[in-house]
Amino acid sequence: MDYLAKPFDPGVLQAKVSVFVDLYLKASQLRDQAELLDGRGLAEQLSGRLEEVEEALAALCSLPSVGRDAEATQVAARLAGRVDRLREAIDALDASRSGPGPR
């Protein structure tokens, strides 16, 4: 419990309120970070975003102009390889998070 003497100094009141607001925000940030570290939803979010990239890459690769340009085909192939590695990493993260927990 925190006390204020009457009559209170507005500067002191403002400082105390500021400290409590900072404490609240830090606690909220800490909860959010703990959820991320726990992995709840992280793999799903990453997987969803990567799925959008995979769809865009498939659309890019299906463009006739990409098929006709050797350099564009090469760049698209390198990009596809990187996206595949990201997918493997996210799937591994998801598998490690959903695996058996501590006993």
Residue, then its C-alpha position, 0 to 999 in steps of 0.5 A: m500500500d502506498y500513501l500520500a500525505k495531504p495536502f498532496d504535491p501534484g508532482v509527487l502524485q504524478a510521479k507515483v501514478s507514473v510508477f504504477v502505470d510503468l509497473y502495469l505495462k511491464a507486467s503486461q509485457l512480461r506476460d506477453q513475453a512469457e506466452l511467447l517463450d512458452g510457444r503458445g500460438l507462436a508456431e501457428q502464427l509463423s506457419g500462417r504467415l509462411e503459408e501466405v509467402e508460400e502462396a505468393l511464391a507459387a503465384l510468382c513461379s506460375l507467371p509466364s514471364v518468370g518461366r521465360d527468364a532464366e535469372a528470374t527462374q533461378v531467383a525464384a528457385r533460391l527463394a523457394g529453397r529458403v521458404d522450404r527451410l523456413r517451413e522445416a524450422i517452423d514444423a520442427l518448432d511446432a513438433s518440439r512444443s507439442g511433444p511430451g512435456p516434463r514429467 
